[in-house]
Amino acid sequence: MRKTSENINTASGLRIAMILLGIAVTPVLLSSSSLGNQLSSSSLLTVVLAGGFILTLLSAITISVGEKARLPTYGIVKYAFGEKGAVAINILMAVSLFGWIAVTANMFGHSVHDLLAEHGVNLPVPLLVAAGCVIFIASTAFGFEVLGKVAQVAVPVIALMLCYILWIITHTDAPVVAQQLSTMNTGVAISTVVGTIIVLVATLPDFGSFVHDRKHALIAAVLTFMVAYPLLYWIGATPSALSGKGSLLAAMAVFGAVLPAALLLIFACITGNAGNMFQGTLVVSTLFSRFPKWQITLVLGVLAAIIGSLNIMSVFIPFLLFLGIATPPVAGIYIADFLLYRRGGYDAAVPEREPAVKVLTFVAWALASVVGFATANGIFTLTTIPSIDSILVACVGYVLFSRLSHKPTTVRI
């Protein structure tokens, strides 16, 4: 059985929170702007707090599962899906994570290109994408400890730039749009706040497996999603709320401060993709276990540089969002499996004694994914938050279907 214990190879809740925030900054800056110009100030505050509360509850569970198992997400899913069945889930997550690595590398290259172009320097975007991938590889190839040190440096810089941006927009005489009443349904808005980062929440066992103990796991969840995430989302949305623009760079152009916004995006890409690369390396290593992790990181970086240099982002991002619908149900299933059968611990011998592919688990996952896709596209409504719909359906489906099959071996302590 795997035991939880604090040792020199684990991290504090604060360090884990900083790494998570570094990963979260990029998607938050992209989605918060579109939310900011559709909600009033009071509605925006309500929405980000409600979304943060939901994410805190979910993350407290998922990161605690990782702390208990001392396994990454991709090692935990084999208990519910079977040894061979988990390979299919790992491939899905590997494709999704690699896709976002390539997208973020592309964003980094274009952000640096636009910043240099404003100062009369014109470098090819593919060269800048490749340079970014070198940074991402260096931040990840030397393991979790280096990733934590990158976050310790970059996250405070990002926080200072956010504060500077907030100061600029509140002390500038630039014309701002008259504030409108909320034009977005509250449920849809909360769904946006939750959905922006739900894939990270679903894969938190990757980081829970490195945390000191359960207390530090909960500290990381609360600091990240109850405190920092709502604040980050609110600050990211405020420039668009005041300017009426749909992106951070366009909004800051109104205030004559494109430079700090561009620098913020560049730093966000570095911390975000270092985290993506770390998780991508973990999942790919389960598929190619004979290769050292640093070699896997290197290959991911080279492929990301190639794909990220191509002009396919307009097609690639919708594909990745589609894949993202299938990830929350995986969390729902391993949460249900943990609560039913693994609270005493994860016995490494159990998957070897159980079916290699658990068909009914895949049925529950597929059903939940279909429900998530349907509610995301407005075919019908459950909780008004599609990712939560799919998690709940996956939980209930797994509980029912696992009772129909033989009961998994539990660990008694």
CORQUIJO-V781951 format. One record per backbone hydrogen bond with DSSP energy under -0.5 kcal/mol. CO is the residue of the C=O (numbers start at 0). NH is the residue of the N-H. Records with the same first field share a line. If there is no record, write none. Layout:
CO: NH + NH
This chain:
2: 4
6: 9
10: 211
11: 15
12: 16
13: 17
14: 18
15: 19
16: 20
17: 21
18: 22
19: 23
20: 24
22: 26
23: 27
24: 28
25: 29
26: 30
27: 31
28: 32
29: 33
30: 34
31: 35
32: 36
34: 37 + 38
35: 38
37: 182 + 183
39: 43
40: 44
41: 45
42: 46
43: 47
44: 48
45: 49
46: 50
47: 51
48: 52
49: 53
50: 54
51: 55
52: 56
53: 57
54: 58
55: 59
56: 60
57: 61
58: 62
59: 63
60: 64
61: 65
62: 66
63: 67
64: 68
65: 69 + 70
71: 74 + 75
72: 76
75: 78 + 79
76: 79 + 80
77: 81
80: 357
81: 85
83: 86 + 87
84: 87 + 88
85: 89
86: 90
87: 91
88: 92
89: 93
90: 94
91: 95
92: 96
93: 97
94: 98
95: 99
96: 100
97: 101
98: 102
99: 103
100: 104
101: 105
102: 106
103: 107
104: 108
105: 109
106: 110
107: 111
108: 112
109: 113
110: 114
111: 115
112: 116
113: 117
115: 118 + 120
116: 119
119: 121
120: 122
123: 127
124: 128
125: 129
126: 130
127: 131
128: 132
129: 133
130: 134
131: 135
132: 136
133: 137
134: 138
135: 139
136: 139 + 140
139: 142
142: 146
143: 147
144: 148
145: 149
146: 150
147: 151
148: 152
149: 153
150: 154
152: 156
153: 157
154: 158
155: 159
156: 160
157: 161
158: 162
159: 163
160: 164
161: 165
162: 166
163: 167
164: 168
165: 169
166: 170
167: 170
184: 188
185: 189
186: 190
187: 191
188: 192
189: 193
190: 194
191: 195
193: 196 + 197
196: 200
197: 201
198: 202
200: 203
202: 205
203: 206 + 207
204: 208
206: 209
207: 210
209: 10
212: 216
213: 217
214: 218
215: 219
216: 220
217: 221
218: 222
219: 223
220: 224 + 225
221: 225 + 226
222: 227
223: 228
226: 230
227: 231
228: 232
229: 233
230: 234
231: 235
232: 236
233: 237
234: 238
236: 240
237: 241
238: 242
239: 243
241: 176
246: 250
247: 251
248: 252
249: 253
250: 253 + 254
251: 256
252: 255
256: 260
257: 261
258: 262
259: 263
260: 264
261: 265
262: 266
263: 267
264: 268
265: 269
266: 270
267: 271
268: 272
269: 273
270: 274
271: 275
272: 276
273: 277
274: 278
275: 279
276: 280
277: 281
278: 282
279: 283
280: 284
281: 285
282: 285 + 286
283: 286 + 287
287: 290
291: 294 + 295
292: 296
293: 297
294: 298
295: 299
296: 300
297: 301
298: 302
299: 303
300: 304
301: 305
302: 306
303: 307
304: 308
305: 308
306: 309
309: 311
311: 314 + 315
312: 316
314: 318
315: 319
316: 320
317: 321
318: 322
319: 323
320: 324
321: 324 + 325
322: 325
323: 326 + 327
324: 328
325: 329
326: 329 + 330
327: 331
328: 332
329: 333
330: 334
331: 335
332: 336
333: 337
334: 338
335: 339
336: 340 + 341
337: 341 + 342
340: 410
341: 344
344: 346
345: 1 + 347
346: 349
348: 352
349: 352 + 353
350: 353
355: 83 + 84
356: 358
357: 360 + 361
358: 362
359: 363
360: 364
361: 365
362: 366
363: 367
364: 368
365: 369
366: 370
367: 371
368: 372
369: 373
370: 374
371: 375
372: 376
373: 378 + 379
374: 377
383: 385
384: 387 + 388
385: 389
386: 390
387: 391
388: 392
389: 393
390: 394
391: 395
392: 396
393: 397
394: 398
395: 399
396: 400
397: 401
398: 402
399: 403
400: 404
409: 411
